[in-house]
Amino acid sequence: MAATLNPSDAKVGSQVGRSVPRLEGRDKVTGRAEYTHTMRLPGMLYAKLFRSTVAHGKIKSIDTSAAKKLPGVLHVVTVEDVMKVLKSPYYGPAFHDQPILAHEKVRFVGEPVAAVIATDPHIAEQAVQMITADYEEMAAVYDEVEALTSDVFVHEQLKPAHTFADLKHLKDAKNTNLALDYRLRRGDFDKAYAAAEHKFEHEFRTQKVLHLSFEPFACIADYKDTHVTLYDSTQGPSFVRTEIARLLGWPENKVRIKVPYLGSGYGSKLYIKLEALALALSMIARKPVKVAHTFEEMFYQITRHPSTFRIKSGVDKNGKIVARKCEVFWNGGAYADIGPRVTQKSGLTAAGPYDIDDVWVDSYALYTNVTPSGALRGFGVPQLVWAYEGHTDMMARALKIDPVEFRRKNLAREGRPHATSQILKDHPIEKVMDKVLERMEWSKPFDSGGNSHIKRGRGFAIANKAVISPTTSVAIVNVSADGSATLYCGTVDMGQGSDTAMAQMVAEVLNIPTEDVRVTPRDTDVTPYDMGTLGSRSLFHMGHAVRRAAEDARDKLKALAKEVGEPEGSNIPITDLFQKRYGMQAGNVIGSGIYKPDYTPPAPGTGQSPNVTPFWMVAGAGAEVEVDTETGHVKITKLINVVDCGKAINPKSVTTQISGAALMHLGFTMFEKMHIDGGQVTNASLADYKIPGFNDLPTKLESHYVEHDQSNGPFGAKGVGEMPIDGPAPAIVNALRHAGYDIREIPATPERVMNSRGRKSTLEAEGQRSRRRTGTRAR
């Protein structure tokens, strides 16, 4: 059907709201999709890394002589070689703290110390085994709480990257492991807590886990004296371009970042990872050089933050939470990466989705001698939700109040201020909650297992999150003379379906089929700026930019129609319009759009802001479990996950996002953990790092969304990629608690489940003491 300016048969919403098949789906399922990890360039060389075997130590010597003699080895590179081509070999989004190769000392087991460049990856790997290094070992610190007061310092001096204003006060700081101390203060916590009828205090811990993307980290750098091109597995090509240009001292237009298909990322492929190393090696070799990790090496690149969360709440005689204090310690590992932003952006939601007048939050980003931590789906919020929702359940049960009704009494509803003082809007928390409870059949009697060796329990959890802000997105829409359109945007589709959703928005505005819209592969020479594909920001931020670009193109088409004499509201096909204007099928109409939301930075020291986020996200989950009392084995019989999506641009993509997130966090809740002994990861393989198998999946898994128009969103929509990961852990663990197993550290392995059996009586005792106005503390 020919595209027209105002087709009479076009329906409002004819593209938005369609479950359009993924635009790239055929390429992926037929094996035609090309990924950086599988790419080859003419004359390309391969690099492999020699890594530290100690967690903290000064480098006394590196012996590369044997490796250099191996046939096929062209270069063996240490940081001294890197500094000959890049004077300052340090990078990082928050601090310029991470060297391309270890400089003078190593800070974690697995840190790259030297690199071999060879004609074949197997030769390079063989040569790496021939390198030796001698270290003067130093004391190390591994625990995030210990790091705050330890006299072992991971870095001698802190070097903020000038990207974030709240890090400026740490410039040149010494004798500290603190990479950020975020504070939020609202009301008078001490006074409210002292007056509370009931007092509760608990501590929760989360473990170190891995993103485990299908495609491991990979980058190919092709350096020339006049320009450089990187073929990169990245979620943020614009940031990579800026950082590479900074390292080189070049203008950005000499740096080109091309992103083929991306085999997932979950936050791991943000900012700089292998790019600076690949650049340096290509500069040394004067040829294209590929650096690609194995699955084992992923354990030494970036992980999720382990955390310790200490939470105190005061409750009045009516069951209303009147005071809450949160202390969160984030284990950032040896290099900060984006950890300070995780600390701040998640920290502002640490008190949970509750209406509490008096709130105190301290959130600490801390250096330790383990693999660096960074962004992982949820940006720190999942670690907090599992803790504050466990705390909420424990309070309710101690007070002998139904956990659902306790939450309902305390929810922060539309029009009420958040802990940051921003008024909540488009925050349908009760709508989400009711959907979960409906699907859980919560009002029906529940069989807890009686005298059987199988005990049953059910649990519920609710959460909210602020989107990352302020960030900028730019888009371009090019309408061709045949009526088809091409979208240029920097959002990277890594499996979440963003290309298809963006194409649907273009099609909606231009009144053409989504299938007539092509999304150009990410290439910074072609696609305009985008801050990055992270934090559920893309559908909202880039969606606005795309909508504006499409509207700009549409307005120009209408102006063109007027120019050639078409009456107002003409339904002339776009092909005929170009023909009438240019006398042939020729010409283009190009629209552009840019979006950056309004934002008020949090006040230093209090974290207060009337506009800390452009929108709120809400999710809830319910779970039922069966526990074998003889083995501690847990079977999840039901898992319900519900998210507010605003408006579902592509309903099928929304539900698959929800189910994928649920299963991912199921693994973090029940199985996954990086075991570290003396700084060494002892299970750095998929044989030993356990992820869920088919037999571990819930018997019944349901993924639902509620539509509540996001009044300031593109077509009423907002992102859903992160929120479905927040509810499963606390819902599952609360179900275990209902069955008599009080878990305060995950994963909930059979051993941990069995060891937690005696805590139910502790909960009951807490309830008795709280009624006597005595503070409780359970660890």
SULVENVEN-V747152 format. One record per residue. OMEGA is omega as a letter, one per 20 degrees, with the letter a starting at -180 (none if undefined). Layout:
BEGIN
omega=OMEGA
omega=OMEGA
END
This chain:
BEGIN
omega=a
omega=r
omega=r
omega=a
omega=a
omega=a
omega=a
omega=a
omega=r
omega=a
omega=r
omega=a
omega=a
omega=r
omega=r
omega=a
omega=r
omega=r
omega=a
omega=r
omega=a
omega=a
omega=a
omega=a
omega=a
omega=r
omega=a
omega=a
omega=r
omega=r
omega=a
omega=a
omega=r
omega=r
omega=r
omega=a
omega=a
omega=a
omega=r
omega=r
omega=r
omega=r
omega=a
omega=r
omega=a
omega=r
omega=r
omega=a
omega=r
omega=a
omega=r
omega=r
omega=r
omega=a
omega=a
omega=a
omega=r
omega=r
omega=r
omega=r
omega=r
omega=a
omega=a
omega=a
omega=a
omega=a
omega=a
omega=a
omega=a
omega=r
omega=a
omega=r
omega=a
omega=a
omega=r
omega=a
omega=r
omega=a
omega=r
omega=r
omega=r
omega=a
omega=r
omega=a
omega=r
omega=a
omega=r
omega=a
omega=a
omega=a
omega=r
omega=a
omega=a
omega=r
omega=r
omega=a
omega=a
omega=r
omega=r
omega=r
omega=a
omega=a
omega=r
omega=r
omega=r
omega=a
omega=r
omega=r
omega=a
omega=r
omega=r
omega=a
omega=r
omega=r
omega=r
omega=r
omega=a
omega=a
omega=a
omega=a
omega=a
omega=r
omega=r
omega=r
omega=r
omega=a
omega=r
omega=a
omega=a
omega=r
omega=r
omega=r
omega=r
omega=a
omega=r
omega=a
omega=r
omega=r
omega=a
omega=r
omega=a
omega=a
omega=a
omega=r
omega=r
omega=a
omega=a
omega=a
omega=a
omega=r
omega=r
omega=a
omega=a
omega=r
omega=a
omega=a
omega=a
omega=a
omega=r
omega=a
omega=a
omega=r
omega=a
omega=a
omega=a
omega=r
omega=a
omega=a
omega=r
omega=a
omega=r
omega=r
omega=a
omega=r
omega=r
omega=r
omega=a
omega=r
omega=r
omega=r
omega=a
omega=a
omega=r
omega=r
omega=r
omega=a
omega=a
omega=a
omega=a
omega=a
omega=a
omega=a
omega=a
omega=a
omega=a
omega=r
omega=a
omega=a
omega=a
omega=r
omega=a
omega=r
omega=r
omega=a
omega=r
omega=a
omega=r
omega=r
omega=a
omega=r
omega=r
omega=r
omega=r
omega=r
omega=r
omega=a
omega=r
omega=r
omega=r
omega=r
omega=r
omega=a
omega=r
omega=a
omega=a
omega=a
omega=r
omega=r
omega=r
omega=r
omega=b
omega=r
omega=a
omega=r
omega=a
omega=a
omega=a
omega=r
omega=r
omega=r
omega=a
omega=a
omega=r
omega=r
omega=r
omega=a
omega=a
omega=a
omega=a
omega=r
omega=a
omega=a
omega=r
omega=a
omega=a
omega=r
omega=r
omega=a
omega=r
omega=r
omega=a
omega=a
omega=r
omega=a
omega=r
omega=a
omega=a
omega=a
omega=r
omega=r
omega=a
omega=r
omega=a
omega=a
omega=a
omega=r
omega=r
omega=r
omega=a
omega=a
omega=r
omega=r
omega=r
omega=a
omega=a
omega=r
omega=r
omega=a
omega=r
omega=r
omega=a
omega=a
omega=r
omega=r
omega=a
omega=a
omega=r
omega=r
omega=a
omega=a
omega=a
omega=a
omega=r
omega=r
omega=r
omega=a
omega=r
omega=a
omega=r
omega=a
omega=r
omega=r
omega=r
omega=a
omega=r
omega=a
omega=r
omega=a
omega=r
omega=r
omega=a
omega=a
omega=r
omega=r
omega=a
omega=r
omega=a
omega=r
omega=a
omega=r
omega=a
omega=a
omega=a
omega=a
omega=a
omega=a
omega=a
omega=a
omega=r
omega=r
omega=r
omega=a
omega=a
omega=a
omega=r
omega=a
omega=a
omega=r
omega=a
omega=a
omega=r
omega=a
omega=a
omega=a
omega=a
omega=a
omega=a
omega=a
omega=r
omega=r
omega=r
omega=a
omega=a
omega=r
omega=a
omega=r
omega=r
omega=a
omega=r
omega=r
omega=a
omega=r
omega=a
omega=a
omega=r
omega=a
omega=a
omega=r
omega=r
omega=a
omega=r
omega=r
omega=a
omega=a
omega=a
omega=a
omega=a
omega=r
omega=r
omega=r
omega=a
omega=r
omega=a
omega=r
omega=a
omega=a
omega=r
omega=r
omega=a
omega=r
omega=r
omega=a
omega=r
omega=a
omega=r
omega=r
omega=a
omega=r
omega=a
omega=a
omega=r
omega=a
omega=r
omega=r
omega=r
omega=r
omega=r
omega=r
omega=r
omega=a
omega=r
omega=r
omega=a
omega=r
omega=a
omega=a
omega=a
omega=a
omega=r
omega=r
omega=r
omega=a
omega=a
omega=r
omega=r
omega=a
omega=r
omega=a
omega=r
omega=a
omega=a
omega=a
omega=a
omega=r
omega=a
omega=a
omega=a
omega=r
omega=r
omega=a
omega=r
omega=r
omega=r
omega=r
omega=a
omega=r
omega=r
omega=a
omega=a
omega=r
omega=r
omega=a
omega=r
omega=a
omega=r
omega=r
omega=r
omega=a
omega=i
omega=r
omega=a
omega=r
omega=r
omega=r
omega=r
omega=r
omega=a
omega=r
omega=a
omega=a
omega=r
omega=r
omega=r
omega=a
omega=r
omega=r
omega=r
omega=r
omega=a
omega=r
omega=a
omega=r
omega=a
omega=a
omega=a
omega=r
omega=a
omega=r
omega=a
omega=a
omega=r
omega=r
omega=r
omega=r
omega=r
omega=a
omega=r
omega=a
omega=a
omega=a
omega=r
omega=r
omega=r
omega=a
omega=r
omega=r
omega=r
omega=r
omega=a
omega=r
omega=a
omega=a
omega=a
omega=r
omega=a
omega=a
omega=a
omega=a
omega=r
omega=a
omega=r
omega=r
omega=a
omega=r
omega=a
omega=a
omega=a
omega=a
omega=a
omega=a
omega=r
omega=r
omega=r
omega=a
omega=r
omega=r
omega=a
omega=r
omega=r
omega=r
omega=r
omega=r
omega=r
omega=a
omega=r
omega=r
omega=r
omega=r
omega=r
omega=r
omega=r
omega=a
omega=a
omega=r
omega=r
omega=r
omega=r
omega=a
omega=a
omega=r
omega=a
omega=r
omega=a
omega=r
omega=r
omega=r
omega=r
omega=r
omega=a
omega=a
omega=a
omega=r
omega=r
omega=r
omega=a
omega=r
omega=r
omega=r
omega=a
omega=r
omega=r
omega=r
omega=r
omega=a
omega=r
omega=a
omega=r
omega=a
omega=r
omega=a
omega=r
omega=r
omega=r
omega=r
omega=a
omega=a
omega=a
omega=r
omega=r
omega=a
omega=a
omega=a
omega=r
omega=r
omega=r
omega=r
omega=a
omega=r
omega=r
omega=r
omega=r
omega=a
omega=r
omega=a
omega=r
omega=a
omega=r
omega=a
omega=a
omega=a
omega=a
omega=r
omega=a
omega=r
omega=r
omega=a
omega=r
omega=r
omega=r
omega=a
omega=a
omega=a
omega=r
omega=a
omega=a
omega=r
omega=a
omega=r
omega=r
omega=a
omega=a
omega=r
omega=r
omega=a
omega=r
omega=r
omega=a
omega=a
omega=r
omega=r
omega=a
omega=a
omega=r
omega=a
omega=r
omega=r
omega=r
omega=a
omega=a
omega=a
omega=a
omega=r
omega=r
omega=r
omega=a
omega=a
omega=a
omega=a
omega=a
omega=r
omega=a
omega=r
omega=a
omega=r
omega=r
omega=r
omega=a
omega=r
omega=a
omega=r
omega=a
omega=r
omega=a
omega=a
omega=a
omega=a
omega=r
omega=r
omega=r
omega=r
omega=r
omega=r
omega=a
omega=r
omega=r
omega=r
omega=r
omega=a
omega=r
omega=a
omega=r
omega=a
omega=r
omega=a
omega=r
omega=a
omega=r
omega=a
omega=r
omega=a
omega=a
omega=a
omega=a
omega=a
omega=a
omega=a
omega=a
omega=a
omega=a
omega=r
omega=r
omega=a
omega=r
omega=r
omega=r
omega=r
omega=r
omega=r
omega=r
omega=a
omega=a
omega=a
omega=r
omega=r
omega=r
omega=j
omega=a
omega=r
omega=r
omega=r
omega=a
omega=r
omega=a
omega=a
omega=a
omega=a
omega=a
omega=a
omega=a
omega=r
omega=r
omega=r
omega=a
omega=r
omega=r
omega=a
omega=r
omega=a
omega=a
omega=a
omega=r
omega=r
omega=r
omega=r
omega=r
omega=r
omega=a
omega=a
omega=none
END
